[in-house]
Amino acid sequence: MFRNDGQPEGTVGSDNLIYLITSLVDSDPSVHVHTVDMSADGVVGRIYKFKIRTYNVVGYVDSNALSVALASLPSKPSTVPVSIPSGTN
């Protein structure tokens, strides 16, 4: 599995999916799910692209890229939400 650096589209390197996800065990064909932890080097607000490369005896093939926005939880509201009967069903 590879990813890019999350740079905005059109910038140098934005389409280069060169960062190998080393936490993925690539010698186990039974792996169907893998979690990528972006807390160490990810930047909230950037869109990261990922692709999977599969190998067999004649070579390899890459999947199409998947784009994922790195987001965080919103801040807690400063006031408690209230129901206004005249404007709420």
ZAMARGU-4260 file (C-alpha; in steps of 0.2 Angstrom, whole numbers, plus 5000, padded with zeros to 4 digits):
<rodrens>
0) 5000/5000/5000 | 5006/5017/4995 | 5001/5035/4999 | 5006/5053/4994 | 5011/5067/5005
5) 4994/5075/5005 | 4999/5091/4995 | 4985/5100/4986 | 4981/5095/4968 | 4993/5102/4955
10) 5008/5105/4967 | 5024/5095/4964 | 5022/5078/4971 | 5004/5078/4974 | 5001/5063/4963
15) 5017/5053/4968 | 5010/5039/4978 | 5028/5034/4984 | 5026/5033/5003 | 5026/5014/5007
20) 5014/5010/5021 | 5027/4998/5031 | 5014/4993/5044 | 5005/4983/5032 | 5010/4964/5032
25) 5012/4962/5013 | 5016/4943/5014 | 4999/4938/5021 | 4986/4935/5008 | 4972/4934/5021
30) 4973/4952/5026 | 4957/4961/5021 | 4958/4976/5032 | 4972/4988/5037 | 4971/5004/5048
35) 4983/5018/5043 | 4988/5029/5058 | 4990/5047/5052 | 4992/5054/5069 | 5011/5056/5068
40) 5014/5064/5051 | 4996/5068/5044 | 4990/5086/5042 | 4972/5089/5046 | 4963/5096/5031
45) 4974/5088/5018 | 4968/5075/5006 | 4978/5059/5005 | 4978/5047/4990 | 4981/5028/4993
50) 4984/5014/4981 | 4987/4995/4983 | 5000/4986/4973 | 4997/4967/4971 | 5010/4955/4966
55) 5011/4938/4957 | 5023/4927/4948 | 5022/4938/4932 | 5023/4955/4940 | 5012/4968/4949
60) 4997/4979/4946 | 4992/4995/4955 | 4974/4999/4960 | 4966/5015/4956 | 4970/5029/4969
65) 4957/5032/4983 | 4957/5050/4990 | 4953/5052/5009 | 4952/5069/5018 | 4961/5069/5035
70) 4949/5077/5047 | 4947/5079/5066 | 4933/5079/5078 | 4924/5096/5079 | 4926/5107/5095
75) 4913/5105/5109 | 4900/5118/5107 | 4902/5133/5120 | 4883/5132/5124 | 4872/5117/5127
80) 4860/5115/5112 | 4841/5119/5116 | 4825/5115/5108 | 4814/5129/5102 | 4796/5123/5101
85) 4791/5136/5089 | 4804/5131/5076 | 4806/5113/5079 | 4794/5098/5076
</rodrens>
